[in-house]
Amino acid sequence: QVELEEFGGGLVQAGGSLRLSCAASGSIFSVYVMGWYRQTPGKQRELVAYITGGGSTNYADSVKGRFTISRDNAKNTVYLQMNNLKPEDTAAYYCNAVHSITRMNYWGQGTQVTVSS
């Protein structure tokens, strides 16, 4: 069982930056693939980026070169550094954890990011 809590959302102007954090508790953090997803009303939740326990990363094409995912296994925390934000990045952002062996899947409660033009 893993509990996830996101921090760092807010309102920012286009071109600005935000850093999201997701703190995990309840299990061995390094065995989980950690991801960030986002969702806007009426649309499906979409993958933004993920990072494996070993540090391999993958990004959605729409955020490549602007967002960076990282993790600190000692602090049980995953981060999403978001630079050069655009209005289309406005969404609720969700932290996700998937156990690398059992594939058990956990979600945080989400944090809102709003980018004004």
C-alpha positions in Angstrom: 0.0 0.0 0.0 1.3 3.4 -1.0 -0.1 6.8 -0.1 0.8 9.7 -2.3 0.4 13.5 -1.7 1.1 16.2 -4.2 2.4 19.7 -3.5 3.3 22.7 -5.5 0.4 23.5 -7.8 -0.8 27.0 -8.4 -1.4 29.9 -10.7 1.5 31.1 -13.0 1.8 33.2 -16.0 2.7 31.8 -19.4 6.5 31.3 -19.6 6.8 30.8 -15.9 7.9 27.8 -13.9 6.5 25.6 -11.2 7.8 22.5 -9.4 5.4 19.8 -8.3 6.4 17.4 -5.5 4.8 14.1 -4.6 5.6 12.5 -1.3 5.1 8.7 -1.0 4.6 6.8 2.2 3.9 3.2 3.2 6.2 1.1 1.1 9.6 0.7 -0.4 9.7 3.7 -2.7 12.5 2.6 -5.1 10.5 -0.4 -6.4 7.8 1.9 -7.9 7.8 3.5 -11.3 6.6 7.0 -10.5 4.7 9.1 -12.9 2.9 12.4 -13.4 -0.4 12.5 -15.3 -2.7 15.4 -16.0 -6.4 15.8 -16.8 -8.7 18.6 -17.9 -12.5 18.5 -17.6 -14.0 16.3 -20.2 -10.8 14.7 -21.3 -9.0 11.5 -20.4 -6.1 11.6 -18.0 -2.8 11.7 -20.0 0.7 10.7 -19.1 3.1 13.6 -18.7 6.2 11.8 -17.6 7.5 8.8 -15.7 10.7 7.7 -14.0 11.8 4.2 -13.0 13.5 3.3 -9.8 16.8 3.4 -11.6 16.2 6.8 -13.0 15.1 6.1 -16.6 12.6 8.7 -17.8 10.0 9.1 -20.5 8.1 12.2 -21.5 5.0 13.1 -23.5 6.0 14.9 -26.7 4.1 18.0 -25.6 6.4 18.6 -22.6 9.7 17.4 -23.9 12.4 20.0 -23.4 10.2 21.9 -20.9 9.5 19.5 -18.1 11.9 17.4 -16.0 10.9 14.5 -13.8 13.3 13.4 -11.0 13.1 11.4 -7.8 14.9 11.2 -4.5 14.6 7.7 -3.3 16.0 8.6 0.1 13.2 11.2 0.6 10.5 9.0 -1.0 9.7 11.9 -3.3 9.2 12.5 -7.0 9.4 15.9 -8.6 8.2 17.5 -11.8 10.0 20.7 -12.8 7.9 22.6 -15.3 9.5 25.4 -17.2 8.2 27.6 -20.0 4.6 26.8 -19.0 1.9 27.3 -21.6 -1.9 27.9 -21.1 -2.4 24.4 -22.6 -0.5 23.0 -19.6 -3.4 24.0 -17.4 -4.8 20.9 -15.8 -5.1 18.9 -12.6 -1.8 17.0 -12.1 -1.8 13.6 -10.5 1.1 11.6 -9.1 1.0 7.9 -9.8 3.0 4.9 -8.5 3.1 1.5 -10.1 4.9 -1.4 -8.4 7.5 -2.7 -10.8 6.7 -6.3 -10.1 3.0 -6.6 -9.0 1.9 -3.7 -11.2 -0.3 -2.4 -8.3 -1.3 1.1 -9.1 -1.8 4.1 -6.8 -2.9 7.7 -7.3 -2.6 11.0 -5.4 -5.4 13.3 -4.9 -4.2 15.8 -7.6 -3.0 19.4 -7.6 -4.2 22.1 -9.9 -1.9 24.0 -12.2 -3.3 27.0 -14.0 -1.3 28.9 -16.6 -2.6 32.3 -17.6 -1.9 33.8 -21.0 
